[in-house]
Amino acid sequence: MTIMIVALVAVVATIAICLLVLRRRGGSGERGAAERGMAQHELARALGNASIPGQALGPSS
């Protein structure tokens, strides 16, 4: 019986620690995550578009 209580306390403590870490980091559904993702996507797209003209030149023969 004591082992079950200790195991239950350990599980509850583990869940509490995980929730505290998620809250400290802003949670898994952080509000700015979508905006940051979109900004990173646009930056990658712009960098990709900037390098396309140099790739489209082909061999100089």
C-alpha positions, 0 to 999 in steps of 0.5 A: 500500500505504501508503494502505491502511494509513493508511486502516485505521488511521484506521478503527480509530481512529474505531471506538475513539473511538466505543466510548470515547464510548459507554462514557463515556456509559454505552453504548447499553444503559445500565442506568438508561435504561429506568427513566428512560424509565418515570419520564418517561412516568409524569410526562407521564401524570400531567401530562396527567391533571391537565389533563383536568378543566379541558378536560372542562368545556366552554363555560360557557353 
